[in-house]
């Protein structure tokens, strides 16, 4: 049997239990997709997640207004493995009996409905996970409690947009950029799920639940931590570095003749090896050592960046990969480090990613049919041999009209 076939069988989902079986989760998120993401992650691990809708705005959010059966793409994706119900008096029993409650509404909103933490904590074992822009305490949290949580505002509050973008653009062409993906919401959702699991583990030991407070602004802060540390280290703020790394150059993306590559030279030996394959030895005297390539002076680093780009753009991606692979290697790993070898990787398009056999073997994407249309949806990135996460999608992920409960999603 081939190695890939063995691995596929090892990580198969068939006839295997889920890690969070019998754990009941209630998700009340409305337009807060960080909370929806947290619920999705727990659902993949086998928890029975019921999403309680207090509105229908989340269903309408979608890029370019594209919908499937009237439902936006983000809502479709984050409906996986969930049961969807409308909010009414009959769902309160469900809320008060839950193991984990994910609150993605504005601070105090559920309190007004009589289902906030003060109410549900009558059950001392309940784990209450709240996600909001600035958390549920401090004066700032109070000031912004009525501002809806969003990825856009979380990035803005944290200063992240001032750090990304083209460092060569100045003046009127230099402006803050938002990361195209939900950087803040995804980080907050992952942290909320991890917080819930930690609380669940503690409950196994103590029998007690707890309040887990996630501020979306805190979650995106882990992305900007390094830039802040470097700012203190060099006693100057980190500006917009774009494709130039905050610490060491080269460590970023570069244009080749027919595409783009990721390029890194972590050690001096790696940098000399890069100069060797590019035949740019004239650059070595000024940039030989790591301290010469520390990016504390962006203007100076631009000089090296421009010089390398001139040569890189004359070579195709294939030529660069071939030159890097031909560098002499030693059978002794210790000696190989001294010989050096730059890291050069082709930057793939999404089309190329979907066509790569690697992702098919790992089942990184699922093909499902909705209303006769085939849709490619992300699978769980976690591969476990004993309790693998499982992903299924509802055929119609909308709240059923006139019903208290929706149907449990079936396999796509």
TORBA-688536 format. One line per field, with one value per residue (C-alpha): residue number from 1; x, y, z; chain. Coordinates in steps of 0.02 Angstrom, whole numbers. Layout:
k = NUM, ...
c1 = X, ...
c2 = Y, ...
c3 = Z, ...
c = A, ...
END
This chain:
k = 1, 2, 3, 4, 5, 6, 7, 8, 9, 10, 11, 12, 13, 14, 15, 16, 17, 18, 19, 20, 21, 22, 23, 24, 25, 26, 27, 28, 29, 30, 31, 32, 33, 34, 35, 36, 37, 38, 39, 40, 41, 42, 43, 44, 45, 46, 47, 48, 49, 50, 51, 52, 53, 54, 55, 56, 57, 58, 59, 60, 61, 62, 63, 64, 65, 66, 67, 68, 69, 70, 71, 72, 73, 74, 75, 76, 77, 78, 79, 80, 81, 82, 83, 84, 85, 86, 87, 88, 89, 90, 91, 92, 93, 94, 95, 96, 97, 98, 99, 100, 101, 102, 103, 104, 105, 106, 107, 108, 109, 110, 111, 112, 113, 114, 115, 116, 117, 118, 119, 120, 121, 122, 123, 124, 125, 126, 127, 128, 129, 130, 131, 132, 133, 134, 135, 136, 137, 138, 139, 140, 141, 142, 143, 144, 145, 146, 147, 148, 149, 150, 151, 152, 153, 154, 155, 156, 157, 158, 159, 160, 161, 162, 163, 164, 165, 166, 167, 168, 169, 170, 171, 172, 173, 174, 175, 176, 177, 178, 179, 180, 181, 182, 183, 184, 185, 186, 187, 188, 189, 190, 191, 192, 193, 194, 195, 196, 197, 198, 199, 200, 201, 202, 203, 204, 205, 206, 207, 208, 209, 210, 211, 212, 213, 214, 215, 216, 217, 218, 219, 220, 221, 222, 223, 224, 225, 226, 227, 228, 229, 230, 231, 232, 233, 234, 235, 236, 237, 238, 239, 240, 241, 242, 243, 244, 245, 246, 247, 248, 249, 250, 251, 252, 253, 254, 255, 256, 257, 258, 259, 260, 261, 262, 263, 264, 265, 266, 267, 268, 269, 270, 271, 272, 273, 274, 275, 276, 277, 278, 279, 280, 281, 282, 283, 284, 285, 286, 287, 288, 289, 290, 291, 292, 293, 294, 295, 296, 297, 298, 299, 300, 301, 302, 303, 304, 305, 306, 307, 308, 309, 310, 311, 312, 313, 314, 315, 316, 317, 318, 319, 320, 321, 322, 323, 324, 325, 326, 327, 328, 329, 330, 331, 332, 333, 334, 335, 336, 337, 338, 339, 340, 341, 342, 343, 344, 345, 346, 347, 348, 349, 350, 351, 352, 353, 354, 355, 356, 357, 358, 359, 360, 361, 362, 363, 364, 365, 366, 367, 368, 369, 370, 371, 372, 373, 374, 375, 376, 377, 378, 379, 380, 381, 382, 383, 384, 385, 386, 387, 388, 389, 390, 391, 392, 393, 394, 395, 396, 397, 398, 399, 400, 401, 402, 403, 404, 405, 406, 407, 408, 409, 410, 411, 412
c1 = 0, 65, 111, -26, -157, -100, -112, -285, -345, -261, -349, -514, -671, -769, -830, -731, -797, -786, -689, -835, -979, -1121, -1057, -1200, -1157, -1271, -1210, -1295, -1195, -1302, -1176, -1024, -935, -796, -926, -992, -815, -791, -953, -902, -737, -822, -952, -815, -749, -917, -1008, -1194, -1199, -1364, -1359, -1497, -1541, -1593, -1595, -1562, -1426, -1286, -1367, -1357, -1170, -1076, -942, -1015, -1188, -1167, -1288, -1338, -1523, -1532, -1394, -1225, -1065, -992, -1155, -1159, -981, -1007, -1171, -1076, -1126, -1251, -1435, -1516, -1665, -1754, -1747, -1907, -1959, -1950, -1761, -1722, -1722, -1594, -1486, -1493, -1449, -1300, -1122, -1050, -1133, -1052, -1112, -1070, -1197, -1163, -1111, -1265, -1388, -1419, -1426, -1576, -1660, -1631, -1505, -1340, -1200, -1278, -1433, -1358, -1220, -1354, -1286, -1109, -1044, -1088, -947, -992, -884, -914, -839, -847, -735, -655, -720, -843, -744, -638, -704, -666, -772, -914, -887, -895, -1023, -1154, -1034, -1060, -909, -832, -668, -653, -662, -554, -413, -436, -434, -274, -174, -146, -191, -48, 77, 28, 37, 171, 316, 369, 208, 219, 117, -61, -33, 13, -140, -195, -247, -364, -310, -421, -466, -551, -387, -466, -624, -531, -404, -543, -644, -496, -451, -632, -638, -471, -534, -691, -589, -472, -623, -698, -536, -534, -715, -667, -551, -650, -829, -842, -878, -814, -830, -712, -698, -627, -594, -575, -453, -343, -351, -283, -149, -54, -26, 52, 150, 313, 308, 277, 422, 537, 481, 535, 697, 748, 667, 566, 392, 377, 306, 225, 348, 237, 339, 495, 511, 509, 677, 783, 801, 767, 614, 462, 381, 466, 418, 504, 495, 335, 262, 298, 405, 428, 611, 701, 884, 880, 1071, 1224, 1267, 1093, 1116, 1286, 1207, 1075, 1208, 1294, 1144, 1101, 1283, 1270, 1435, 1457, 1325, 1417, 1537, 1397, 1272, 1377, 1321, 1151, 1172, 1194, 1024, 924, 779, 788, 824, 694, 774, 937, 853, 764, 933, 965, 783, 792, 958, 897, 732, 823, 902, 755, 640, 755, 731, 577, 506, 561, 739, 751, 686, 807, 956, 915, 893, 1063, 1159, 1282, 1218, 1310, 1252, 1292, 1154, 1278, 1388, 1237, 1199, 1368, 1346, 1185, 1031, 900, 719, 630, 448, 327, 174, 23, -142, -300, -336, -166, -198, -363, -281, -136, -145, -80, -242, -345, -249, -275, -457, -427, -581, -753, -861, -1045, -1200, -1325, -1477, -1388, -1232, -1063, -975, -799, -796, -649, -632, -560, -370, -354, -314, -328, -309, -429, -554, -551, -654, -801, -879, -1054, -1159, -1344, -1430, -1526, -1439, -1579, -1690, -1849, -2004, -2137, -2033, -1948, -1808, -1717, -1663, -1492, -1375, -1343, -1189, -1150
c2 = 0, 173, 294, 417, 280, 229, 409, 433, 278, 333, 501, 437, 502, 341, 251, 363, 461, 650, 733, 843, 720, 760, 939, 1061, 1232, 1380, 1517, 1687, 1793, 1896, 1988, 1945, 1815, 1791, 1708, 1608, 1548, 1493, 1395, 1316, 1255, 1174, 1097, 1018, 934, 852, 973, 993, 1177, 1268, 1442, 1553, 1693, 1861, 1942, 1901, 2027, 1898, 1798, 1945, 1978, 1916, 1977, 2065, 2019, 1837, 1720, 1537, 1507, 1685, 1655, 1741, 1640, 1681, 1627, 1468, 1423, 1462, 1364, 1200, 1064, 1180, 1175, 1345, 1409, 1573, 1665, 1651, 1604, 1418, 1422, 1483, 1305, 1262, 1409, 1371, 1187, 1221, 1174, 1320, 1483, 1592, 1771, 1877, 2013, 2186, 2184, 2188, 2140, 1963, 2028, 2134, 1977, 1885, 1763, 1851, 1779, 1836, 1736, 1578, 1566, 1500, 1342, 1345, 1227, 1340, 1408, 1579, 1644, 1826, 1912, 2101, 2243, 2286, 2151, 2169, 2278, 2439, 2612, 2587, 2431, 2531, 2675, 2560, 2434, 2492, 2484, 2322, 2208, 2198, 2145, 2317, 2414, 2289, 2312, 2501, 2513, 2411, 2510, 2357, 2446, 2569, 2426, 2345, 2406, 2459, 2543, 2631, 2732, 2901, 3059, 3051, 2873, 2810, 2764, 2630, 2463, 2334, 2152, 2072, 1926, 1931, 1941, 2005, 1900, 1740, 1769, 1811, 1657, 1540, 1615, 1601, 1416, 1384, 1479, 1372, 1211, 1266, 1305, 1137, 1050, 1144, 1096, 913, 942, 1065, 1044, 1232, 1335, 1511, 1672, 1685, 1864, 1891, 2065, 2064, 2208, 2101, 1956, 2056, 2126, 1961, 2000, 2169, 2118, 2091, 2261, 2343, 2250, 2299, 2479, 2480, 2390, 2518, 2663, 2713, 2665, 2530, 2607, 2528, 2392, 2295, 2154, 2202, 2107, 2197, 2128, 2042, 2064, 1976, 1893, 1927, 1921, 1969, 1981, 1864, 1874, 1773, 1769, 1794, 1705, 1702, 1729, 1712, 1706, 1676, 1662, 1747, 1585, 1585, 1764, 1725, 1575, 1692, 1809, 1659, 1600, 1778, 1819, 1978, 1966, 2155, 2173, 2066, 2197, 2311, 2175, 2028, 2011, 1998, 2164, 2245, 2181, 2223, 2330, 2467, 2590, 2565, 2690, 2594, 2424, 2491, 2507, 2321, 2281, 2376, 2297, 2119, 2152, 2206, 2033, 1932, 2007, 1944, 1763, 1652, 1567, 1399, 1462, 1528, 1366, 1264, 1372, 1355, 1166, 1145, 1222, 1099, 1005, 905, 739, 814, 938, 1036, 1071, 1110, 1258, 1333, 1303, 1402, 1392, 1528, 1481, 1511, 1460, 1495, 1597, 1499, 1566, 1497, 1404, 1317, 1273, 1188, 1089, 1026, 841, 877, 962, 818, 690, 793, 826, 1010, 1058, 981, 982, 999, 1030, 1163, 1187, 1090, 1199, 1126, 1231, 1206, 1233, 1225, 1068, 1067, 1091, 978, 798, 675, 487, 447, 590, 681, 839, 816, 944, 939, 1076, 1112, 1107, 1264, 1357, 1478, 1494, 1397, 1506, 1466, 1332, 1332, 1216, 1193, 1026, 963, 989, 834, 781, 881
c3 = 0, -45, 94, 43, 49, 223, 284, 206, 298, 461, 461, 394, 482, 462, 618, 736, 885, 902, 1042, 1100, 1087, 1209, 1236, 1207, 1139, 1109, 992, 989, 869, 750, 636, 742, 636, 764, 875, 727, 688, 869, 861, 696, 767, 916, 800, 694, 851, 881, 996, 965, 918, 907, 832, 897, 777, 849, 676, 494, 447, 457, 317, 197, 214, 61, -60, -212, -151, -207, -120, -128, -100, -33, 95, 94, 73, 248, 331, 228, 277, 462, 467, 454, 577, 662, 704, 675, 774, 797, 963, 1065, 1240, 1202, 1175, 1352, 1418, 1285, 1339, 1525, 1497, 1383, 1428, 1330, 1280, 1147, 1159, 1006, 1042, 1113, 1297, 1407, 1268, 1329, 1507, 1457, 1388, 1551, 1477, 1514, 1620, 1785, 1740, 1666, 1798, 1915, 1837, 1910, 1775, 1628, 1520, 1452, 1308, 1262, 1110, 1086, 1024, 1192, 1308, 1452, 1572, 1572, 1532, 1347, 1342, 1417, 1294, 1142, 1206, 1079, 931, 834, 829, 656, 578, 497, 660, 755, 629, 636, 827, 835, 706, 597, 433, 458, 450, 285, 108, -16, 77, -83, -95, -8, 10, -55, -117, 56, 156, 281, 207, 280, 270, 138, 250, 419, 515, 676, 673, 633, 772, 895, 843, 862, 1032, 1089, 1041, 1129, 1283, 1286, 1273, 1413, 1522, 1479, 1529, 1695, 1725, 1712, 1862, 1968, 1909, 1891, 1736, 1705, 1606, 1456, 1392, 1217, 1148, 960, 977, 1090, 968, 821, 938, 927, 743, 781, 935, 844, 760, 929, 1009, 866, 886, 1067, 1025, 894, 988, 836, 774, 643, 484, 333, 284, 164, 88, 186, 349, 517, 565, 433, 246, 130, 204, 96, -74, -237, -420, -541, -731, -744, -570, -386, -257, -70, -29, 137, 191, 379, 397, 325, 233, 155, 96, 18, -69, -141, -206, -283, -385, -436, -474, -371, -277, -292, -155, -27, 48, 108, 158, 212, 393, 476, 564, 393, 341, 498, 437, 568, 428, 292, 174, 179, 156, 2, -84, -66, -108, -272, -320, -289, -378, -536, -550, -486, -617, -756, -703, -713, -559, -628, -655, -477, -403, -509, -460, -275, -288, -371, -226, -151, 2, 132, 203, 373, 425, 530, 377, 267, 378, 336, 150, 149, 42, 15, 40, -126, -146, -286, -237, -298, -359, -281, -443, -431, -249, -290, -431, -323, -281, -105, -52, -124, -22, 137, 92, 127, 26, 10, -146, -103, -208, -162, -272, -410, -400, -351, -220, -151, 37, 160, 264, 440, 439, 592, 548, 693, 688, 832, 850, 683, 659, 542, 428, 355, 278, 278, 109, 154, 296, 332, 485, 448, 444, 572, 657, 825, 770, 606, 538, 588, 439, 336, 242, 86
c = A, A, A, A, A, A, A, A, A, A, A, A, A, A, A, A, A, A, A, A, A, A, A, A, A, A, A, A, A, A, A, A, A, A, A, A, A, A, A, A, A, A, A, A, A, A, A, A, A, A, A, A, A, A, A, A, A, A, A, A, A, A, A, A, A, A, A, A, A, A, A, A, A, A, A, A, A, A, A, A, A, A, A, A, A, A, A, A, A, A, A, A, A, A, A, A, A, A, A, A, A, A, A, A, A, A, A, A, A, A, A, A, A, A, A, A, A, A, A, A, A, A, A, A, A, A, A, A, A, A, A, A, A, A, A, A, A, A, A, A, A, A, A, A, A, A, A, A, A, A, A, A, A, A, A, A, A, A, A, A, A, A, A, A, A, A, A, A, A, A, A, A, A, A, A, A, A, A, A, A, A, A, A, A, A, A, A, A, A, A, A, A, A, A, A, A, A, A, A, A, A, A, A, A, A, A, A, A, A, A, A, A, A, A, A, A, A, A, A, A, A, A, A, A, A, A, A, A, A, A, A, A, A, A, A, A, A, A, A, A, A, A, A, A, A, A, A, A, A, A, A, A, A, A, A, A, A, A, A, A, A, A, A, A, A, A, A, A, A, A, A, A, A, A, A, A, A, A, A, A, A, A, A, A, A, A, A, A, A, A, A, A, A, A, A, A, A, A, A, A, A, A, A, A, A, A, A, A, A, A, A, A, A, A, A, A, A, A, A, A, A, A, A, A, A, A, A, A, A, A, A, A, A, A, A, A, A, A, A, A, A, A, A, A, A, A, A, A, A, A, A, A, A, A, A, A, A, A, A, A, A, A, A, A, A, A, A, A, A, A, A, A, A, A, A, A, A, A, A, A, A, A, A, A, A, A, A, A, A, A, A, A, A, A, A, A, A, A, A, A, A, A, A, A, A, A, A, A, A, A, A, A
END
